[in-house]
Amino acid sequence: MSRTARRMDNAIGKRVRLARRLRDMSLADLAPRLGLTPQQLQRSEAGARRLPAATIYQVATVLHLPVDWFFIVDVGHPDKYQT
């Protein structure tokens, strides 16, 4: 996996965590609605597990956010959008 892909996975995971927390949802609340275990979601938020596009769409739907919100990251400068 390329360095850019790892950075993007990490950044998207951070955005998922941020969105979940902004909606005041726990891992245990959100994970089953996505067909995941809380541990799988936690790994995704940490960037250790890649989220498929369909799952990102589900996250956006459940949290009432546009899908592109999860991609508002600057991969070249990951600290720019720290969450």
Buried (B, 14 or more C-beta within 10 A) or exposed (E): EEEEEBBBBBBBBBBBBBBBEEEEBEBEEBBEBBEBEBEBBBBBBEBEBBBEEEBBEBBBEBBEBEEEBBEEBEBEEBEEBEB
